[in-house]
Amino acid sequence: MSDDTTRAVPGRYWHKLEDDRIQCDLCPRYCKLREGQRGMCFVRSREADGIVLTTYGRSSGFCIDPIEKKPLNHFHPGTAVLSFGTAGCNLACKFCQNWDISKSKEIDTLADEASPTQIARAASALGCKSVAFTYNDPVIFLEYAVDVAEACHNAGIKTVAVTAGYICDEPRVEFFNHMDAANIDLKAFTDRFYKNLCVGDLQTVLDTLIYIKNETDMWFEITNLIIPGENDSDEELGDLARWIFENLGPDVPVHFSAFHPDWKMLNRPPTPASTLTRARDIAIKNGMRYVYTGNVHDERGGSTYCHECGERLIGRDWYVMTAWNLTEDGCCGSCGTPCAGVFDRGPGDWGSKRVAVRMRDFAP
């Protein structure tokens, strides 16, 4: 692959069926395609006797974000991350908060172009600790994400996946093998929710989480977007917290995030801050050590506390850090208890800035 290529490239993970259709095996959607047809994700298409990725090297835009916006609270706090996505998605969430990108069926959405080495060069020049595949789900542009990750690692830049984890076993191994951190969107804890609101299934996402925990050494956190009347009952929140505790352990950070009416769910009210606080309390009572509230102004719910002595380790007001009480080796500055995460000797100083980046400025 030449460094300046931005076109359709051969995709991996597919096989030919007896009726001459080609089945995409990247995710459990298993789209069966005839010549010229696209999968549900929109970006993987049948051309001749194979699957191609139509969005390689093309993006809906690049921005520098605070790493906490992904959200990742225990992965190099305070540092800058170069974020980008493409178009399309392999789920059909009626409540999608990035629907203008993930539901796009227009290639014109892809307003910027960049090769893998160009992205790595930009991240390095702009002082970004990492590059994040986000805005839409990166599993659908696996080939591009993997190439970008390899270029970033060669430049000393880390990689982050923000994903719903809806991916099959074999590509799951390749994809996460190239990531240093991830935030997995565990949308709910019932099959009903996944079937009716996402057109997917819960078990695939749970399998992804168990794989990451048991088969990789990458850092990961979990986000649960709470929608009033859909996944906000005490029973479901308790089941979710207990499953995480029993299968992934108490140290996985969990973010309960507020829903706002969007896409095809304009009839639901925004999530009250009190619901997020209730969810946080339930998770803590079920043994989780690092639980956060998101999309609301809640300094207590956004801060990190020592699970042993209760001291505040990292204070956060939205994306601005207000306190730092970790030692150089990531332990509580008051009692010495280790805090789970990937920390530098001190916090980064990026703050809450969000800066748009044009890749043409980093062309060879």
Summary of the structure (lengths in Angstrom):
residues: 364
radius of gyration: 20.1
end to end distance: 15.8
largest distance: 66.6
contacts: 1289
relative contact order: 0.14
helix: 29%
strand: 25%
